[in-house]
Amino acid sequence: MSHESVSLSAGLAGGHVGLIVSGRVKRPSADVLAKIADVLGVSLDWIVLGRGDSPDPSVVRIKVRERAASRTRATTEAA
């Protein structure tokens, strides 16, 4: 699971999650954090404060793959 795949699954630019994790984006918007939380299957509270259960990596991988396949289908259908 890469930062890029999570970023793209959340509808963000490919490197956005990496920039947040590295601290180069100091204050990501609540909207961006909510999108990342949705992809990871965790609460916004977990993303911001670290409260609650950590995401299950296997579930995250499945969600990211499903979203990637959905984006690919949408792109193909639009062409």
C-alpha positions as CSV (number, residue, x, y, z in Angstrom):
1,M,0.0,0.0,0.0
2,S,1.6,3.2,-1.1
3,H,0.8,6.8,-0.3
4,E,0.1,7.3,-3.9
5,S,-2.5,4.6,-4.1
6,V,-4.3,6.0,-1.0
7,S,-4.1,9.5,-2.5
8,L,-5.6,8.4,-5.8
9,S,-8.2,6.3,-4.2
10,A,-9.3,9.4,-2.2
11,G,-9.5,11.4,-5.4
12,L,-6.4,13.5,-4.5
13,A,-3.2,14.1,-6.5
14,G,-0.9,11.1,-6.4
15,G,1.6,12.4,-3.9
16,H,-0.7,14.3,-1.6
17,V,-0.8,11.7,1.2
18,G,3.0,11.5,1.1
19,L,3.3,15.2,1.5
20,I,1.0,15.1,4.6
21,V,2.8,12.2,6.2
22,S,6.2,13.9,5.6
23,G,5.0,17.1,7.1
24,R,5.3,19.2,4.0
25,V,1.6,19.8,4.1
26,K,1.2,21.2,7.6
27,R,-2.6,21.6,7.9
28,P,-4.5,19.5,5.4
29,S,-8.2,20.5,5.2
30,A,-10.9,18.6,7.0
31,D,-12.3,17.5,3.6
32,V,-8.9,16.0,2.5
33,L,-8.6,14.2,5.9
34,A,-12.2,12.9,5.6
35,K,-11.4,11.5,2.2
36,I,-8.3,9.7,3.5
37,A,-10.3,8.3,6.5
38,D,-12.9,7.0,4.1
39,V,-10.4,5.2,2.0
40,L,-8.7,3.7,5.1
41,G,-12.0,2.7,6.7
42,V,-11.3,4.7,9.9
43,S,-12.9,7.6,11.6
44,L,-11.8,11.1,11.2
45,D,-11.0,11.0,14.9
46,W,-8.4,8.3,14.2
47,I,-6.8,10.3,11.4
48,V,-6.6,13.5,13.4
49,L,-6.1,12.3,17.0
50,G,-5.1,8.6,16.7
51,R,-8.2,7.5,18.8
52,G,-9.9,4.2,18.0
53,D,-8.8,1.1,16.1
54,S,-6.1,1.1,13.5
55,P,-7.2,0.2,10.0
56,D,-7.0,-3.4,8.9
57,P,-4.4,-3.4,6.1
58,S,-6.1,-6.2,4.2
59,V,-9.4,-4.3,4.2
60,V,-7.6,-1.1,3.1
61,R,-6.0,-2.9,0.2
62,I,-9.3,-4.3,-1.0
63,K,-11.0,-0.8,-0.8
64,V,-8.1,0.8,-2.7
65,R,-8.2,-1.9,-5.4
66,E,-12.0,-1.5,-5.7
67,R,-11.8,2.3,-6.0
68,A,-8.9,2.0,-8.6
69,A,-11.1,-0.4,-10.7
70,S,-14.0,1.9,-10.4
71,R,-11.9,4.9,-11.6
72,T,-10.6,2.8,-14.5
73,R,-14.1,1.8,-15.5
74,A,-15.3,5.4,-15.3
75,T,-12.4,6.6,-17.4
76,T,-13.0,3.9,-20.0
77,E,-16.7,4.6,-20.2
78,A,-16.1,8.4,-20.6
79,A,-13.8,7.8,-23.6
